[in-house]
Amino acid sequence: MDKTTEYNLEWRLFEDQSGRSLDWSIFEQTTLGKLYSTIPFQALASLLPAKTTNVGSKARFSNEGGIALQILKHYYKMSDEKLIEQLNHNWVMQYFCGIRLSMSEQIKDSDVVSRWRKFIGEHLSINLAQYALAKAWKKDMTQTKSNLSDATCYESYIRYPTDAKLLWESVDYLWRNLRQLSRFLKVPMFRSKYTDVQKAYLNFSKKKRKTHKQRKAIKRRLLHLLNKLLGQAPLLIGIWKRNPVFSHQKPVKANFFGRLKTIKQVYGQQDILFKNPTQRMPDRIVSLFKPYLHPIVRGKENKRVEFGMKAHEMQVDGINFLEFGSFQAFHEGNRLKSAVRLHQVFFGSCQHFGGDRIYANNRNRKYCTKQQIYTCFAPKGRKAKDEKQRAILRKEIAKQRATQLEGSFGNKKNHYLLDKIKARTEPTEIAWIFFGSLTANAVAMVKKAKPPPK
């Protein structure tokens, strides 16, 4: 009998009356065990497609385990590699993910966390997931008649974009791939001023203070070189595609043609802005590798412009739900009706609504009056008979919005990996934000959950 079998036999000796090991009872008393009990893993996992084919090896993690991996990442603020390293040696984390490794067993694939994030981001419906969470948590929530709403921006982890940086990244990426393609085809690379422009850009980037004349000069050179490379690219691609010897081989990465399309858009936008700097560009690209990002003008002192997903969230009894999110700027004052409707779907009647002054337009006021919803908006017109009571209620709603809701944004960004989103694609970035918010909500629900009867 080997050591592994002996270990498993010894493991079965210590079981409680329900058939589970005594370690599971210990796990339920730990912090992770209490967090595990508040999350409806089965309801969330049912929203993901199950594996329908028997091809390949059996997956180590189920859908519940893949979701648990994402929650652990945000709970402990770990990188993917560090999370797998800790998971190999921590049986409590293993129970949380629904697995139990033997003493001689380890997970060596550190990319499993990112692959699950990609899978979940592509298949999980955020609205259905939030409905499942609200259904599971509603029994432990007391003040479900009040809705506090506001918008925030979850910034992406990118370098601060400038026109020169964006043009240089486009030039450098395109030139390197065209050189790789020419070497593969064994044809000479087209002549260009790449080396001279590279030296000029490095000298420009090292300067602490850059004048308008210097910025304009380097942008002119980068635009000229980028235009030339974009004209040369179809020639090399044509040689590659037309030749039957090379057409089935892949000398460049699969995302090359998507990047090439983005570079063409960058050149078109930057050429217009160079000729007419005052021209408005609504879908302006700020990152070559994240073309879905756009500037979000927030109008704040420390950060006038942010680059990431603008999220409109509603808070019910201290629990936040994502009502709407977009990588394009939008006016959150127009989302009041949608927030109230979502509240009614999740929790039923909505009697109080808290929002800042941007929500207090006449359309929203009429809607709230019709729905008999009390707000914190400054009153207009004649004073009501019970104005003193209304003033006290408005003040209390405004206080809750300013403290609880605004504080929850800072809490998630400081403690649950939502300060800078390090995901690389749009679906994974949305999944990153969702699981960071889910983890923060689950921690809050641990305090609200009623203890089991003795």
N, C-alpha and C positions, 0 to 999 in steps of 0.2 A: 504493500500500500504506500503510495507516494505521500509527500507532505501535504499537498493540496487537498487530496481526498480526506486525509486525517483531519485537516483543519475544518473542512466542511462538515464532517461527522460531529466534531466537537461543537461546531456552531449550532447544530440542530438540538443538542442536548439542553441548551438554555433557551427554552421557549415558554411563553406564557400560555394561558388557557385558550386564547383565541388563535393560537398557531403561529403567531409572530414572535420573532426573537425578542428577548428582553431589551436588546439594544434599541428596538423601535420605541419602546416605552420611554427609554432614556432620551431618544431623539425628540420625541414629542414635547419634552420638558425644556429643551434647549431653545435659544433664541431663533435659530433657523427652523426648528420644529413648529414653533408658534407662528412664524411667518408662513410656513408651508400650509398650515391649517386654514389660513385666511384666503388663500388663492384657489379659485376653482379651476384646477389644472385640467380636469376631464372636459369641462365645458369649453375651455380654450383650445384644447387639443382636438376636439371634434370639429373645429372650424378649419383645420388643416387637412389636406388630402393624405390618405393613408397609402403606404407602399403597395402597389398592385401587381408587381412583378417579382418573381423569385430569382431574377438574375442578380449576381453579385453576392457579396457576403452579407450576413445578417447585421443590421444596424445595431450599434451598441446602445444608442439612446432612442427611446420612443419619442413621439411628439411631445408628450409631457416633459420628458427629459430635455429636449431641445429648448423648450420654453423656460425650464428651470435654469438652464445654463445662462440664458440672457439675463434673468433676474439676479443670479449670483454675481454676474459681472458688474452690474450697476450697484448691487448692495455692498460689495467689497471694493469697488472702484479699482478693478484689476484689468490689466491687459489680457488678451486672449491666452498668450503663452503662460503668464503667471497663474491664470485661473486653472488651466489644466495641470500645472505643476502642483498647486495646492489640492486640487481634486484627487490626485493620485495618492495623497497621504492623509486625507481627512475623510473619515468614514461618515461624519455628519453631513458634509457636502455631497457625498455619494448618495446617501439616503434621500437627500433633497432632490437629486436628479433621477431617482428611481433605479439606481444600480448599486452593486456591492462588489468591489474588486477583491480578489483573493490577495494573499500576502505577497505572492510572486507575480502579480499582474499589474501592468501600468498602461496608461493611455499615452502613446507617443505622438499622436497626430495633434499638433497644436492648432491646426486650421479648422478643426471640427466646430469651434465656436462661430467662426466667421461663415462657414458653410450653412450652419443652422440659421444664422442671422439673414443670410441671403434667401434661404428657402422660406422663412417666415415672412420676410418683407415682400416676397413675390406672391404669397398665397393667403396671408391673413387679412381679413377685413377688419379694419380698426373699429368701425361702427358696431359690427356684430360682437366683437371682443369686449367693447365697453358695455354693451347691453348685458352680456353674460356676467361681467363684473358687478354692474349695478344690481342685477337680480340676486346675486349671491350676497352682496353686502347690505342690501336694503334693510334686512331684519335687524342689523346692529346699528343703523343710523337713526337718529332721533329727529333732527331738524331738517326734514326733507322738503319743506315748503318754501325755503329761501334759496335764491339763486344769485350768486355773485359772479360777474363776468368781466373779463378784461383780456387784452392781447399782449403777447410777449414774443420776442424773437430768440430762437435757439440758433446760435451762430455756428457756422461750419468751420472746420479747422483748415483754413487756407491762409496763404500769405496775403498781406494787404494789397489789393489789386491797384495797379496803375497801368496806364496805356502802354508805357514802355516795357514794363514787365510782361504784360500779356502778349505784345507783339514779339518780344524776344523768345518767349516760350514757344510760340507758334513757329517762328523761324527755326529755332533749334530742333524742335521735334520733327518738323517736315524735312529739314536737311539731313538729319541722321537717318531717317527711314528711307529717303531717296538714295542716300549713299549705300545703305545696306541692300537695297533693291538692285542698284547698278552693279554691285559686286557679285550678287547672286546671278544676274543675267550676263556677267562678264562683258559689260559695255562700259566705256569711259563715262565718268560723272560729268555732267554739264558744268561749264565754268561759271563761277559766281564770286561775289565779293564777301563770302561768308566769313573768312578769316579776318578781313579788315573790319567788317561790321562787329564781329565778336570782340576784337580789341577795343573798338570805340565804345561798345556797350559796357564792357568791364570798367573802362576809365570813367564812364558816365555814372555807373552805379556806385563807385567808390567815393564820389563827391558828396559831402554832407549837404551842401547848399547847391541847388541846381536852378539856374536861371531859366526864364521862359524861352530864351533863345536857344539854350542847350537842349531843353526838352523837345522843342520843335525840330531841331536839327536831327536828333537821334531817331525821332519818330518818322521823319521823312526817309531816312536811310533804311529803317526797318520795313516800312511800307513798300519801298521800292524793291528790296530784296525778297520780301514775302510774295509780292506780285510775280516776280520772276520765277520763284520756286513753284508757285501754283500753276504757272504756265508750263513748266517742265514736267510736273507730276503726271499728267495724262499720257505723255509720250512714253515714259518708262512703264507705266501701268499697261499701256496698249501693247508694248513688246512682250510683257509678261503674259497677258491674257491670250494673245494671238498665237503664241508659240505652244504647240501641243506638248513639247517636252517639259515646259515649265509651268503650264497652266494649272496642273493638279497639285503643285507644291506651294507652300506658304512661307515665303521669305520674310514676311512682316506679320505682326500680331493681328488677331482677328478684329480688334477694335480700331485698326488703322483707318478704315474707310469712314467710320463714324467720326474719328478725330479730324479727318480731312474735311468732312462736311462742316464741322465746327470751325475749323480754321478759315474756310471760305466765308463763313458768316462773320468771323472776327475781322477779317480783312475788309469786308463790305462796310461794317459798322465803323471801324477805325478810320477808313478812308473818308467817310462822310463827316465824321467828327473833326478830322484834321482840316478839311476844307471849310467846315462851318462849325466852330466849337460850340455855338449856342444852340445847335440842333438837338431836339429832344429825341432820346432813344429809349422807347418803353421796354423793349426786350434785350437790353444791353447785356452782353456776355462779359463776365468778370473773371472767369476761370476756364482755362482750356480743358481741364480734366473734370470739371463739374459745370457743364454748360447750363444746367438747370437753375443755377444760382443767379439771383438778380439783386441789385441794391434795394435795401429796405430802409427808407428814410424815416427815422423815429423822432427827430426833432428834440433830442436830449443833449444836455451839455457835454457829457463825457463821450457819448457815442452818437453822433449825428446820423451816421449811416452804418447799418449792419448787414451782414451777408449770411443768410441762412433761411430757415423756414419761419414764417410768421404764423403763430398759433393763436387762435381764439379759444380760450378755455373758460369753462364754467365750473364753479365750485359749489358743492352741496355738502353741508355739514363737514367741511374740512377736506373733502375728497374732490380732486380735480378730474375733469373729463374734457377731452379734446373735442370741441364742437366743430371747428373748421381749421384747416391748415393749408398754407400755400407758400410756394417759393416766390410768388409775385406779391407785391404790396396790395393791400385791400383796406377798406374802411370798416373798422370793427363796429362803428355805430350802426351799420346796416345789418348786423348779425343778431340784434336783440330778439326779433321774432323767431329766428331759427333756434336760438338758445332756449327760449321758453318752450318751443315745441319739443325739442330734445329732452328738456327737463320733464315735460308731461309724459313722454314715452317711457322714460326711465323711472320716474318717481310719482307720477300723477300730478295733482294740482300744484300750481306755483302761485304763491300769495305775495312773496316779496322779491324784488329784483334790485340788486346793487350794481351800479356802474358809474364811471366817471362822467364828466360833462359832455364827452363826445357822443354819448348815447341819448342825451336829452334834447332830441329834435322833436318837432311837433308830431311827426308820424309815429314815433315810438311812444310819445305821451298819450296819444289817442288810443293806441293799441293797448297800453297798460290800463288805461281807464276802462276800456271796454271789457277787458279780461279781469277787472277788479284786482289788479296787482299794485301793491304799494311799492313806491320807489324812493330813492334818495335824491331825486332831482329837485332842484330849487323850484318852488311853486311859481306859477304865472297866474295873473288875473286876481280876482277877488279872494280874500282869505276865507277858508272854510270855518264852520262853527267850532269844529274840534281841532283848530289849528295847533294848539299847544301839544296835544297828543300826537298829531302828525309830525310836528317838528322833532319831538323826542324819538319817534320811530325812524325818521329820515337820518337823524344823527347817528343812531345805533347801526343802521344798515351801512352808512358811509364808513363808520369806524371799522366794522367787520371787513368790509371790502379792502380798506387801506391797510389793515394789519394782517388778516388771515390770507387773503388772496395774493396780495403783493409779496407777503412773506413766503408763501409757498413757492413762488417763482425763484426767489433767491435760494431757498432750501434745496430745490431740485438741481439748480445749477452749481451749487457749492458742494453737494454731498452725493449726487447720483449721476455724475458724468454727463451733465447736460450743459456745462459751461462752453465747451467746444466739441462739436460733434465730429468724430474722427472716422465716420463711415465714408465709403468711397463712391457709392451710387445713391440715386434718389430713393429707391425702395428700402435699402438698408439704413439710410439716414432717418426715414420715417419710422422704421422699426426701432431704431436706437432711441428716438425720442419717446415712442410709446412705452417701451420697457423701462426707461428711466422714470417716467411718470407713474407707471404701474407699480414699480418697486416703492416709490415714495408713498403712494396710496396704501399699499399693503402694510407698510410699517405703521402708518397712521391707524389702519384698521386693527392691528394687533392690540392697540390701546383701547379701541372701542369694543372689541369682541367680548361677549359675555362668557364668563368662565363656565365650563361644563358642570352639570349637576353632580354632586358627590353621591 
